[in-house]
């Protein structure tokens, strides 16, 4: 019995030491996080040259921190192009560096450019912003609903206020697969796609819907009788001087950068039926031309002559909330307004925006899923530069990263404790290989292994293969830890606990032999 007590005492001591280590680590992490949060993002630059110097110093650090192979940054200052900065590689395996002509997928920035195409039809009198969209559709109609389809207008589609189903984004199609038709996409055909339908009263609130822009793509094709990519090239991209940009879906375009996943893996160049919502290929040079055309600059001619001033101004006015026509409008202060759109495809994250009052603009294009964090840091640094203070979302982003970091440390520490305790049990002979057990453990082991492998495979596919999980702000770290823990649980299942034999002394006590001769 004394030996059993000593073993139990050692177990308690080991567990206590592990818990103490966990507390020490968490306290240290907390102090570290407080230090990081207390420090300013940067010493606010006062001149554009200082901000450019800040990026040259800080962006490579962020690239290494987040594992982003390449990005390009365009800066508009006082209504003119100030800098076009390229960092890293378009192809990290072959060490091919980015150039001014390297193309990126722009994701949902496509919607901003599409809005210009729709407004061009308005200017020509071919469509009206307040008309029901079904007036211009013949090959597809909105599914029946309890809401009035006549209230789904062109303007409401442009501003995400048409009451359509929330459609956050499209995954795209692998290069070797055939693209579906626009009608099939609207009907919900494809992996993780959903039918576009009216789910709320049109005109009451802003609900982001990529499906609304797919409807507008179909409108453009039916009204003009042209393929969407051809119309956009002839009527919008070329007149704006965006000569390198295109909506054409060509997976083999040699100008395209490679795209990379959260774990550094090279991704396919996914293509999109839904070109108006997600199919634009562009570079910073062209995106800065879009910014200049959107601002009242130099010769005070908005739209670069492509659109009437009144239409450009209407595009940049909020309809509901922050949503304008193809852009979002955010008040930075009483004197400054930020007009912008971000873009997020698998392997690509981007942002463009400008402040009309000061004629400052920013373009960010990245070629990695991890680019979402780097994009946010550059954007926050730029806002600090142009306004003198960090943007409203900086604190919440910092807190989110802090929480995810602490969670990763906690999971990692608990994982370490589990491995240590398993090692102790193996060393003391309390864990044995399952074939040494006499009872039928095989069925239980099979079920356990199957469930753990299924859970691990699902998490692996969702994060590594499909990239449908948002692993920004440090979430990738604890997903990797969970995958590692699932793998170890599969292995430890082959070494179950050895069953304890009943102590002879305890058996005699519980079942004493009667000495009564009767």
C-alpha positions in Angstrom: 0.0 0.0 0.0 2.9 2.4 0.8 4.2 1.9 -2.8 0.8 2.8 -4.2 0.6 5.9 -2.1 4.1 7.0 -3.3 3.0 6.5 -6.9 -0.1 8.6 -6.4 1.9 11.3 -4.6 4.3 11.5 -7.5 1.3 11.8 -9.9 -0.1 14.7 -8.0 3.2 16.4 -7.8 3.8 16.1 -11.5 0.3 17.4 -12.3 0.8 20.3 -9.9 4.1 21.2 -11.6 2.4 21.1 -15.0 -0.3 23.4 -13.8 2.2 25.8 -12.3 4.0 25.9 -15.6 0.7 26.7 -17.4 -0.1 29.5 -15.0 3.4 31.0 -15.4 3.2 30.8 -19.2 -0.2 32.5 -19.3 0.9 35.2 -16.9 3.9 35.9 -19.1 1.8 35.9 -22.2 -0.6 38.4 -20.6 2.3 40.7 -19.7 3.7 40.4 -23.2 0.4 41.2 -24.7 -0.1 44.3 -22.5 3.3 45.5 -23.6 2.4 45.0 -27.3 -0.9 46.7 -26.9 0.6 49.7 -25.1 3.1 50.3 -27.8 1.9 52.5 -30.7 1.7 51.0 -34.2 4.4 53.4 -35.3 5.7 56.9 -34.9 3.2 58.7 -37.2 5.0 59.9 -40.3 4.5 63.5 -41.3 5.6 63.4 -44.9 4.8 60.9 -47.7 8.5 60.1 -48.0 8.5 59.1 -44.3 5.5 56.9 -44.8 7.2 55.2 -47.8 10.3 54.6 -45.6 8.1 53.2 -42.9 6.7 50.6 -45.4 10.1 49.7 -46.7 11.2 48.9 -43.2 8.0 47.3 -41.8 6.5 45.4 -44.8 9.3 42.8 -45.0 8.9 42.2 -41.3 5.2 41.7 -41.7 5.8 39.4 -44.7 8.0 37.2 -42.6 5.6 37.3 -39.6 2.5 36.3 -41.6 4.2 34.3 -44.4 3.1 36.3 -47.4 5.3 35.7 -50.5 4.4 38.9 -52.4 2.4 42.1 -52.4 2.2 45.4 -54.1 1.3 48.8 -52.6 0.2 51.8 -54.6 0.1 55.3 -53.0 -1.8 58.3 -54.3 -0.8 61.6 -52.7 -2.4 64.9 -53.3 -4.2 63.7 -56.4 -1.1 62.1 -58.1 0.6 58.7 -58.1 3.4 59.0 -55.5 4.7 55.4 -55.2 4.3 52.0 -56.6 6.0 49.5 -54.2 6.6 45.8 -54.9 7.7 43.4 -52.2 8.6 39.8 -52.5 7.9 37.2 -55.1 5.2 36.4 -57.7 6.7 32.8 -57.7 8.5 32.0 -54.5 9.7 28.5 -55.7 11.5 30.0 -58.7 12.4 33.3 -57.0 10.5 35.4 -59.6 10.1 38.8 -58.2 7.0 41.0 -58.6 7.0 43.8 -61.1 4.7 46.7 -61.9 2.9 44.5 -64.5 2.3 41.4 -62.3 -1.4 40.7 -62.1 -3.4 39.7 -59.0 -6.9 38.6 -58.5 -8.8 41.5 -57.1 -11.7 39.6 -55.5 -14.7 41.7 -54.6 -13.0 44.9 -55.9 -14.5 43.5 -59.1 -17.9 44.9 -57.9 -16.6 48.4 -57.9 -15.4 48.2 -61.5 -18.7 46.5 -62.4 -20.6 49.4 -60.9 -18.9 51.7 -63.4 -20.1 49.4 -66.2 -23.7 49.5 -65.0 -23.6 53.3 -64.6 -22.3 53.6 -68.2 -25.5 51.8 -69.3 -27.5 54.3 -67.2 -25.7 57.2 -68.9 -26.5 55.8 -72.3 -30.1 55.4 -71.3 -30.1 51.6 -71.7 -31.1 51.0 -68.1 -32.5 53.0 -65.2 -31.3 52.7 -61.6 -34.8 52.6 -60.3 -36.2 50.0 -62.7 -36.9 46.5 -61.5 -34.0 44.2 -62.5 -36.4 41.7 -64.1 -37.3 44.3 -66.7 -34.0 43.5 -68.3 -33.8 39.7 -67.8 -35.2 37.0 -70.0 -33.0 33.9 -69.4 -33.4 33.9 -65.6 -35.9 35.2 -63.0 -35.9 35.6 -59.3 -37.4 32.6 -57.5 -40.9 33.0 -56.1 -41.0 34.6 -52.7 -43.3 36.4 -50.4 -41.6 39.7 -51.3 -42.3 41.8 -54.4 -39.6 41.2 -57.1 -40.4 44.6 -58.7 -38.7 46.2 -55.6 -35.4 44.5 -56.5 -34.0 47.4 -58.6 -30.7 48.0 -60.3 -29.7 50.6 -57.6 -30.5 48.2 -54.8 -28.5 45.5 -56.4 -25.5 47.9 -56.7 -25.8 48.9 -53.0 -26.6 45.5 -51.5 -30.0 46.7 -50.4 -32.2 44.5 -52.6 -33.1 42.0 -49.8 -31.2 39.1 -51.4 -29.8 36.1 -49.6 -26.5 36.9 -47.9 -23.9 35.6 -50.3 -20.5 36.3 -48.8 -18.3 35.1 -51.6 -17.6 32.5 -54.4 -14.9 29.8 -54.1 -14.2 29.7 -57.8 -13.5 26.8 -60.1 -10.3 24.9 -60.6 -8.5 25.6 -63.9 -9.0 22.1 -65.3 -12.8 22.2 -64.6 -15.4 23.7 -66.9 -17.1 27.0 -65.8 -20.8 26.8 -65.2 -23.3 29.2 -66.8 -24.4 32.4 -65.0 -27.9 30.9 -64.8 -26.5 27.7 -63.1 -24.6 29.9 -60.6 -27.7 31.9 -59.8 -29.6 28.7 -59.2 -27.0 27.5 -56.7 -25.1 25.0 -58.7 -21.5 24.4 -57.5 -19.7 23.5 -54.3 -20.9 25.6 -51.3 -22.9 27.8 -53.6 -26.5 28.7 -52.9 -29.5 29.9 -54.9 -29.9 33.7 -55.2 -33.4 34.6 -53.8 -35.2 37.4 -52.0 -35.1 36.8 -48.2 -35.8 40.3 -46.8 -37.9 43.3 -47.8 -36.0 45.2 -50.5 -34.7 48.6 -49.5 -34.8 48.1 -45.7 -31.2 47.2 -44.9 -27.8 46.5 -46.3 -27.0 42.8 -46.7 -23.8 42.0 -48.7 -24.7 39.8 -51.6 -22.3 38.7 -54.3 -25.3 37.1 -56.0 -26.7 40.6 -56.7 -23.7 41.4 -58.8 -24.0 38.1 -60.7 -27.5 39.2 -61.6 -26.0 42.6 -62.8 -23.5 40.6 -64.9 -26.4 38.9 -66.6 -28.2 42.3 -67.1 -25.1 43.7 -68.9 -24.9 40.7 -71.2 -28.7 40.8 -72.1 -28.9 44.5 -72.6 -25.7 44.8 -74.7 -25.7 41.5 -76.4 -22.0 41.3 -75.6 -20.0 38.9 -73.3 -19.5 40.6 -70.0 -15.7 40.6 -70.2 -15.7 42.2 -73.7 -18.2 44.9 -72.7 -16.1 45.8 -69.6 -12.9 45.9 -71.6 -14.3 48.2 -74.3 -16.5 50.4 -72.2 -14.8 50.7 -68.9 -11.2 49.3 -68.6 -9.8 50.8 -71.7 -11.4 54.2 -71.3 -10.1 54.4 -67.7 -6.6 53.4 -68.9 -6.6 50.1 -67.1 -4.9 48.4 -70.0 -3.5 45.4 -68.1 -6.7 44.6 -66.3 -9.3 42.1 -67.5 -12.3 40.0 -66.5 -11.3 37.3 -69.0 -10.9 34.0 -67.2 -7.5 32.7 -68.4 -5.8 30.4 -65.9 -2.6 30.4 -68.0 -2.0 34.1 -68.2 1.8 34.4 -67.8 1.5 37.8 -66.1 -0.4 36.3 -63.2 1.3 35.9 -59.8 1.1 32.5 -58.1 -1.3 32.3 -55.2 -0.6 30.7 -51.8 -2.6 29.2 -49.0 -2.5 29.7 -45.2 0.2 27.1 -44.9 2.4 28.3 -47.7 1.1 25.8 -50.3 0.7 26.9 -53.9 -3.0 27.2 -54.9 -4.6 26.8 -58.3 -5.5 29.9 -60.2 -9.2 29.6 -59.5 -11.6 31.0 -62.2 -15.0 32.5 -61.9 -18.3 32.3 -63.7 -19.2 35.2 -61.4 -16.9 37.7 -63.1 -18.8 40.8 -62.0 -18.5 39.8 -58.3 -15.0 38.3 -58.2 -13.3 37.8 -61.5 -11.2 41.0 -62.0 -7.4 40.5 -62.7 -5.4 43.7 -62.2 -2.3 45.4 -60.8 -1.6 48.5 -58.7 -0.8 50.6 -61.7 -4.3 50.2 -63.0 -6.0 50.4 -59.6 -4.4 53.8 -59.0 -5.9 54.9 -62.3 -9.3 53.9 -61.0 -8.7 55.9 -57.8 -7.7 59.0 -59.8 -10.8 58.6 -62.0 -13.0 58.4 -58.9 -11.6 61.6 -57.3 -12.2 65.2 -58.2 -8.6 65.9 -59.1 -6.5 68.3 -61.1 -8.7 69.2 -64.0 -11.8 68.6 -61.8 -13.2 66.1 -64.2 -14.5 63.0 -62.3 -14.7 59.7 -64.0 -11.8 60.5 -66.5 -14.5 61.5 -68.9 -16.1 58.0 -68.8 -19.1 59.0 -66.7 -20.9 62.2 -65.9 -19.9 63.9 -62.7 -23.4 63.4 -61.3 -23.2 59.6 -61.7 -19.8 59.4 -60.0 -21.1 61.5 -57.1 -24.1 59.2 -56.8 -21.9 56.2 -56.7 -20.0 57.6 -53.7 -23.1 58.5 -51.7 -24.3 56.0 -49.0 -27.7 54.4 -49.7 -28.1 52.6 -46.4 -25.4 52.4 -43.8 -22.0 52.6 -45.4 -23.0 51.0 -48.7 -22.9 53.1 -51.9 -23.0 51.9 -55.5 -20.2 49.4 -55.7 -18.2 51.1 -52.9 -18.4 51.6 -49.2 -18.3 55.0 -47.5 -16.8 55.4 -44.0 -16.5 58.6 -42.1 -13.0 59.0 -40.7 -13.8 62.4 -39.1 -16.0 65.4 -39.7 -13.7 66.5 -42.5 -12.6 63.2 -44.1 -14.5 60.3 -45.8 -12.9 57.1 -46.9 -14.4 55.5 -50.0 -13.2 51.9 -50.5 -13.7 48.2 -51.3 -11.8 45.2 -50.2 -11.4 41.9 -52.1 -11.0 38.3 -50.8 -10.5 35.3 -53.1 -8.8 32.0 -52.2 -5.1 32.9 -52.1 -5.7 36.7 -52.7 -6.5 39.6 -50.4 -6.7 43.2 -51.6 -8.0 46.7 -50.8 -8.3 50.0 -52.6 -9.6 53.3 -51.2 -9.3 57.0 -51.3 -10.1 60.2 -49.3 -11.7 62.7 -51.7 -11.2 65.7 -49.4 -7.4 65.3 -49.2 -6.9 63.3 -52.5 -5.0 60.5 -50.8 -5.4 57.0 -52.0 -4.1 53.5 -51.2 -4.0 50.2 -53.1 -2.9 46.8 -51.6 -2.7 43.6 -53.5 -1.4 40.4 -51.9 -0.9 36.8 -53.2 -1.6 34.8 -50.1 -4.4 33.8 -47.8 -2.2 35.2 -45.0 -2.3 38.6 -46.8 -5.5 39.6 -44.9 -3.5 40.3 -41.8 -0.7 42.1 -43.6 -3.3 44.1 -45.6 -4.9 45.3 -42.3 -1.6 46.4 -40.8 -0.7 48.4 -43.9 -4.2 50.0 -44.0 -4.0 50.9 -40.3 -0.5 52.4 -40.8 -1.8 54.4 -43.7 -4.8 55.7 -41.9 -2.6 56.7 -39.0 -0.4 58.6 -41.5 -3.2 60.5 -43.3 -5.3 61.2 -40.1 -2.8 61.2 -37.3 -4.7 58.5 -35.4 -5.4 54.8 -35.7 -8.6 53.7 -37.3 -11.7 52.6 -35.3 -11.1 48.9 -35.9 -7.5 48.8 -34.7 -8.3 48.0 -31.0 -10.8 45.2 -31.9 -8.3 43.6 -34.3 -5.5 43.8 -31.7 -7.8 42.2 -29.1 -8.8 39.5 -31.5 -5.2 38.7 -32.2 -4.4 38.7 -28.5 -7.2 36.4 -27.7 -6.2 33.9 -30.4 -2.6 34.1 -29.3 -3.5 33.3 -25.7 -5.8 30.5 -26.9 -3.0 29.0 -29.0 -0.6 29.1 -26.0 -3.3 27.5 -23.7 -4.0 24.7 -26.2 -0.3 24.2 -26.8 0.4 24.0 -23.0 -2.4 21.6 -22.4 -1.2 19.5 -25.3 2.3 19.5 -23.8 0.9 18.4 -20.4 -1.1 15.6 -22.1 2.0 14.3 -23.9 4.1 14.5 -20.7 1.4 12.6 -18.6 1.1 10.0 -21.4 4.9 9.6 -21.3 4.9 9.1 -17.5 2.2 6.4 -17.8 4.1 4.7 -20.5 7.3 4.7 -18.4 5.5 3.3 -15.3 3.9 0.5 -17.4 0.3 1.8 -17.0 -0.1 2.1 -20.8 0.5 -1.0 -22.9 0.1 -1.9 -26.6 -3.5 -3.0 -27.3 -2.5 -6.5 -28.3 -1.4 -7.3 -24.8 -4.9 -6.8 -23.4 -7.0 -9.9 -22.9 -10.4 -8.1 -23.4 -11.9 -7.2 -26.7 -10.5 -3.7 -27.2 -10.2 -3.9 -31.0 -13.8 -2.7 -31.7 -13.5 0.3 -29.4 -10.1 1.2 -30.9 -11.5 1.0 -34.4 -14.4 3.3 -33.6 -12.1 5.8 -31.7 -9.6 5.8 -34.6 -12.3 6.2 -37.3 -13.9 9.2 -35.5 -10.6 11.0 -34.8 -9.3 10.4 -38.4 -12.6 11.7 -39.8 -12.5 14.8 -37.6 -8.8 15.5 -38.5 -9.5 14.9 -42.2 -12.5 17.3 -42.2 -10.4 20.0 -40.4 -7.5 19.4 -42.8 -9.7 19.7 -45.9 -11.6 22.8 -44.6 -8.3 24.6 -43.7 -5.7 23.3 -46.2 -7.5 22.1 -49.3 -10.7 24.1 -49.5 -9.5 27.2 -47.6 -13.1 27.8 -46.4 -12.0 28.5 -42.8 -10.9 32.0 -41.9 -7.5 31.4 -40.3 -6.4 35.1 -40.0 -5.5 36.9 -36.7 -3.6 33.8 -35.4 -6.4 31.2 -35.8 -4.0 29.2 -38.0 -1.8 28.4 -35.0 -4.5 26.8 -32.9 -5.9 24.9 -35.9 -2.4 23.3 -36.4 -2.3 22.5 -32.7 -5.7 20.8 -32.8 -4.6 18.8 -35.9 -1.5 17.7 -34.0 -3.5 16.8 -30.9 -5.9 14.7 -33.0 -2.9 12.8 -34.6 -1.5 12.1 -31.1 -4.9 10.9 -29.8 -5.0 8.4 -32.7 -1.5 7.1 -31.7 -2.3 7.0 -27.9 -5.4 5.0 -28.7 -3.2 2.0 -29.5 -1.7 2.2 -25.9 -4.8 2.0 -23.6 -4.6 2.0 -19.9 -3.6 -1.2 -18.3 -6.3 -2.5 -16.0 -5.5 -2.7 -12.3 -5.6 -6.1 -10.6 -7.5 -6.2 -7.3 -5.2 -6.2 -4.2 -5.3 -9.5 -2.3 -5.3 -7.7 1.0 -8.3 -5.6 0.0 -10.1 -8.7 -1.2 -9.6 -10.4 2.1 -10.9 -7.4 3.9 -14.0 -7.1 1.8 -14.7 -10.9 1.9 -13.4 -12.1 5.3 -13.2 -15.9 5.9 -15.6 -16.9 8.6 -13.9 -18.6 11.6 -17.2 -19.6 13.1 -17.3 -23.4 13.0 -21.0 -23.1 12.6 
